[in-house]
Amino acid sequence: MSSKVLICIPTKDRPGMVEDVLRFEPGCYKEFGINIRYYDSSEGNETYDAVERCISAGQSNYSWLGTPAEQCLDIKLLHILKNDAIILEYDHIWFINDSISITRKALKEIMPLLDTNYDLIRLPFPGYGSREDCIVNSPEQWFGDVSYGMSFMASTIMSTSLLKMPDIDWDGLEERYVGTNDINDPDHGFFFMIGFYLEQILKLEQFKGLLVGNRLKWYSVSSLKKGRSYWNDIVFEVWARSYPDTIYRLPDNYVNKEDVIRKSDNVIQGRFGVRALANYRLRGLFDPSVYHKYKNRFHLISNVPLRHIALIAYAPKFIIRLLGRSSVSDVSEWKKRLHDLYKTLDKRNYIVIYGAGIYGEKCVEELMGSSLADKVLCVAVTDEKTNVTTVSGQRVRAIADLKDYVKISTVLIAALPDIAEKIRPILKKHRFKHIVELF
């Protein structure tokens, strides 16, 4: 018997985003028997109207529920789990962001997994980790080896067995992992779902979880998102305070908490790398007061030495500007940089895109839609065995296997500055000389 799945999508005042996502493969979810429920905190009716148009067009698997406009996201998630009785009619609940859609190819692989009694299933971070699935049989192992990717809401699929336990301490969960409804309050949290998942699985008689191998791109992002998160302007409060606080507040069964915090995507994505910190300084988000407030947390979220972080906090802004272009998270900046490189990339027979992560994917998609499409040879990585097989249709190959292309290719390093520093010696080792960097 196929698992009954409800995808829950919290949204607020983003009807254009919702409508854009609803146009993506309209019958995709219905084909797999998945129901979709929008939890809408918008003050207007535009989102409701967009969902109703979808239902009228034959997508009867969609529904809409209004939620209080004043609720922050985490309290909203708590109230959905606590109060919306309809979710208990399903076997699995999957919270996803209103800016993404799950691909048909991914659903073909994911849906059969839901019939195998996993309590949690975590989907992979793009371009990161082994291609092989990993079954986890203890909450402690899940915490140490898997939980680092759960900060991305859509990454985790939950069995409703976690909701059907007696005497869930909703007040205690809210106090520990949300704190207050005011996102500007220093006691406000942003990672309620991580706390909920990790507390609930401890109560199971026998936990069984699955980390899906990094074999395919499992979601598409609306073109309207433009790479920005709603918490970009409170990045330090979210990642230097709230995320570590969430992990520290977990039950004592979970050990080595600082190691888990360091595994988060802050380091992977370079969210607090040199270029990013410089950009935060120029935008007024980082200064000496912020440095002193979080200086005991930087070792958890950044590979940059503390003395260098202090320099960025204190140095005059004209010096900070010399550190280079602004934040890599700004889509317009990376895209402009890539376009500036077109003339250089066009000089040789082939283009090798080094990096199978988020920016490797973005560069493939951008170049394949350009006049340079015929020159794209492949996506390169250090170890082919621990990566995806394709990125946006381009084959992923080990850099060591590209010896015949050394002289006739330009390598584009599509990775954040901290990671690019580690890639350059690898390219030098394999005698690549024609190298450019996205950042």
Buried (B, 14 or more C-beta within 10 A) or exposed (E): EEBBBBBBBBBBBBBEBBBBBBEBBEEBBBEBEBBBBBBBBBEEEBBBBBBEEBEEEEBEBBBBBEBEEEBBBBBBBBBBBEEBEEBEEBBBBBBBBBBBBBBBEBBEBBBEBBEEEBBBBBBBBBBBBBBEBBEBEBBBBBBBBBBBBBBBBBBBBBBBBBBEEEEBEBEEBBBBBBBBBEBEEEEBBBBBBBBBBBBBBBEBEEBBBBBBBBBBBBBBBBEEBEBEEEBBBBBBBBBBBBBBBBBEBBEEEBEEBEEBBBBBBBBBBBBBBBBBBBBBBBBEBBEEEBBEBBBEBBBBBBBBEEEEBBBBBEBEEEEBEEBEBBBBBBEEBBBEBBEEBEEEBEEBEBBBBBBBBBBBBBBBBBBBEBEBEEBBBBBBBBEBEBBBEBBBEBEBBBBEEBEEBBEEBBBBBBBBBBBBBEBBEBBEEBEBEBBBBBB
